[in-house]
Amino acid sequence: MVLEIKKKEKESPQSLVHRFTKIVRQSGLLLEARKKQFRKRAKSDLSKKKSAIRRVENKEKKRLENKMSKPK
């Protein structure tokens, strides 16, 4: 998306900059650029599998610890 802003007759540089920043804010270009800049990468299939296995093992370990603990 291209924004084109031309200086009007008898317009000061300050008002031109103000008008430019206003149009850029309204267009949403900055938000879109920031989303692309700081996006998170998707997890690979292998890392998803490993984390799922780790969760299952931790759950089983926790269950056994609770079972073997002293009664209150």
VEXDREN-2710 file (C-alpha; in Angstrom, 1 decimal):
% VEXDREN-2710
k/r/px/py/pz
1/MET/0.0/0.0/0.0
2/VAL/1.5/3.3/-1.1
3/LEU/0.6/6.6/0.6
4/GLU/1.1/9.7/-1.5
5/ILE/1.0/13.1/0.2
6/LYS/1.6/16.3/-1.8
7/LYS/2.2/19.7/-0.3
8/LYS/-0.7/22.1/-0.6
9/GLU/-0.2/25.7/-1.5
10/LYS/1.0/27.9/1.4
11/GLU/1.3/24.8/3.7
12/SER/4.1/24.9/6.2
13/PRO/6.5/22.0/6.6
14/GLN/5.2/21.4/10.1
15/SER/1.6/21.0/9.0
16/LEU/2.7/18.8/6.1
17/VAL/4.5/16.5/8.6
18/HIS/1.5/16.5/10.9
19/ARG/-0.8/15.6/8.1
20/PHE/1.5/12.9/6.9
21/THR/1.7/11.3/10.4
22/LYS/-2.0/11.5/10.8
23/ILE/-2.6/9.7/7.5
24/VAL/0.0/7.0/8.3
25/ARG/-1.6/6.3/11.7
26/GLN/-5.1/6.1/10.1
27/SER/-3.9/3.7/7.4
28/GLY/-2.6/1.1/9.9
29/LEU/0.7/0.6/8.2
30/LEU/2.8/0.9/11.4
31/LEU/0.7/-1.7/13.2
32/GLU/1.0/-4.1/10.3
33/ALA/4.8/-3.6/10.1
34/ARG/5.2/-4.1/13.9
35/LYS/3.2/-7.3/13.7
36/LYS/5.5/-8.6/10.9
37/GLN/8.6/-7.5/12.8
38/PHE/7.8/-9.2/16.1
39/ARG/5.9/-12.3/14.9
40/LYS/6.6/-15.6/16.6
41/ARG/7.8/-18.6/14.6
42/ALA/5.6/-21.7/14.6
43/LYS/6.9/-24.7/16.5
44/SER/8.2/-27.5/14.4
45/ASP/6.4/-30.9/14.5
46/LEU/9.4/-32.5/16.3
47/SER/9.4/-29.9/19.1
48/LYS/5.6/-30.3/19.5
49/LYS/6.0/-34.1/19.9
50/LYS/8.9/-33.7/22.4
51/SER/6.9/-31.2/24.5
52/ALA/3.8/-33.5/24.5
53/ILE/5.9/-36.5/25.6
54/ARG/7.5/-34.3/28.3
55/ARG/4.1/-33.3/29.6
56/VAL/2.9/-36.9/29.7
57/GLU/6.0/-38.0/31.5
58/ASN/5.8/-35.2/34.1
59/LYS/2.1/-36.0/34.7
60/GLU/2.9/-39.6/35.3
61/LYS/5.8/-38.8/37.6
62/LYS/3.7/-36.4/39.6
63/ARG/1.0/-39.1/39.9
64/LEU/3.5/-41.7/41.2
65/GLU/4.9/-39.2/43.7
66/ASN/1.4/-38.5/45.1
67/LYS/0.7/-42.2/45.3
68/MET/4.0/-43.0/47.1
69/SER/3.9/-40.0/49.5
70/LYS/3.1/-40.4/53.2
71/PRO/-0.6/-40.1/54.2
72/LYS/-1.6/-36.9/55.9
END
